[in-house]
């Protein structure tokens, strides 16, 4: 129980106690609570000390808590048939240069970029978190004062895009030279290149961060960051009893109950085995509608359709309905 400051109304004595019945000095029972006792003298000192230590730790670890943004200031230095880009890590940033008119990528050697002809050029790079790039982003009115480099006018390999299929995180690399028989791709800049391998499964990525693309025998390597992707945990498909019950609702009242059934299986889009002929559900529905109209039977033909539990088929892990065997 907490202690309080008590005051005796008889003798005026003040004292600290938890729950007294009388004044500790005169014994009178006319006592009232005056307030909380003052904190011990060491408490404010402790609080201030902890505060000073906390501030000191923050200052000491400032760079770890709030890492500074890397300083990248682009500087352009022009030469007779090329220009240098200084002040940035070319490879780490995935920096490259394109012609502002054609969009063609320039041939480069390290931080030297070689135009095929005069013009304006745009400096581009892979977007990265916590990276700010300052300085010139364009090379304006560059003029060749000597013959272009021998490789400057050749088409340069470029990764156009990386498509990711969200359902299973399959990666498809698209380049401007997909059909070149010398095209090679790897997850490691220095080794492991595979001829023409433009499609990669998530299981093959194994923690890699970039795709590297080159033409066999060339020291020109293009890289692009692998987009993040996560496959959702598999969800079990509706049980056969649920599918059959939904199908029976549908056939009992085609006009009002069609959507609840078709919505249930739309994601899986299973094949329908109808009288030993495999068709899509939409084709079956449309075929029966045409027959009903031609025979003036409205929707009565649907009432004869039968789907049994054992005729609802699934894939191995029960996450997808693969086939429905419907009889009449």
Buried (B, 14 or more C-beta within 10 A) or exposed (E): EEEBBBBBEBEEBEBBBEEBEBBEEEEEEEBEEEEEEEEEEEEEEEEEEEEEEEEEEEEEEEEEEEEEEBEBEBEBEEEEBBBEBEBBEBEEBBBBBBBEEEEBBBBBEEBBBBBBEEBEBBBBBBEEEEBEBEBEEEBEEBEBEEEBBEBBBEEBBBBEEBEBEEEEBBBEBEBBBEEEEEBBBBBEEEEEBEEEBBEBEBEEBEEBEBBBBBBEEEEBBBBBEBEEBEEEEEEEBBEBEEBBBBBBBBBEEBEEBBEEBBEBBEEBEBBBBBEEEEBEBEEBBEEBBEEBEEEEEEBEBBEEBEBEEEBBBBEEEBEBBBBBBBEE
